[in-house]
């Protein structure tokens, strides 16, 4: 089958090469061709060459595969929270039929976000590549998958489209495209939404799909006592430091509950087990740095433990280990902080970079009641400082070598 597909690609290739009738669309053809098959053309430089099949497109696809468990669980959780809120589902009594119904609802709810994200982002990247007569970069393969997983499920699609376009143009293309961007493009999308449309990114009504999707379950009313607030949102608005975290219907939340992820939140950020599966794949394949990933958790844990000593607010009094599994902390540590383009490149710098992300995220949570989730701001801030961290590490190494010399 792959040989036949390859023959078809090679047969139509001359139409897109220099002199062909479709030469103007060479970038589009080359993008699809190299997505399907690894290029076998050697480098133009003279000398020994080492060539393997692990190009950047293959690396990006590996990250997408690592995101699949979080996406699948997120789809189920969207339907689970919806039917829990409308009283059709009873907590702890999920039948096989109800499981698939919840998953189908979540799939239909999330699918438009994935489509809009890729249509807008890839559309801009294809257009820019054609305009510049360059190859189409593959960076948006991951970004387009990340965006639907880090926004609330009730975010209007037109807002997602505008935010995606803004992020791709002003956080990526103006810097030169894939590999040159300073900030994580998916997080810029979320930051744009947060500051431009704050009511759609926080509160009790944005993280649970209370209305229907595609005409399914329209007109359902919410059960008494329902709250769509995230655990961190509850802590941020708690009247005193003794407040406890509760689930959608008011039951106390344990560490296991927090790791299981059956609570309101952004689609891909709630289930630690699903995120851990993705982390394992990234680490085994060498795509992500374990140094960055581990240091984020260490930095967050140490900072949260120090705040535990004061316990002045509900956020500060929350056990340090709960901070590591709530909100977008684990998701950000695994999939955002390890972005090879925007993170530190030096080996020592990765420890510093990750530790400071964890530290800043907890500081924002504990000291800024108006914004209960600090991971986005922490990573974007450290994206700015990553080049400085690398520069300082290199200068220290140079100084040590000079002394030895």
Secondary structure, DSSP 8 states (H G I E B T S, - for coil): -HHHHHHHHHHHHHHHSTTSTTGGGHHHHHHHHHHHS------SSSS-----S--HHHHHHHHHHHHHHHHHHHHHHHHHHHHHHTTSS-TT---HHHHHHHHHHHHHHHHHHHHHHHHHHHHHHHHHHHHHT-----THHHHHHHHHHSS-TTS-HHHHHHHHHHHHHHTTGGGTSTTT-SS-HHHHHHHHHHHHSGGGTSSSSSSS--S-BTTBSTT----TT-----HHHHHHT-SSTT---B-TTS-B--HHHHHHT-SSS-TTSS-HHHHHHHHHHHHHTT-S-HHHHHHHHHHHHHHHHHHHHH--SHHHHS-HHHHTTSTTHHHIIIIITT-TTTS--SHHHHHHHHHHHHHHHHHHHHH-TT----HHHHHHHHHHHHHHHHHHHHHHHHHHHHHH-
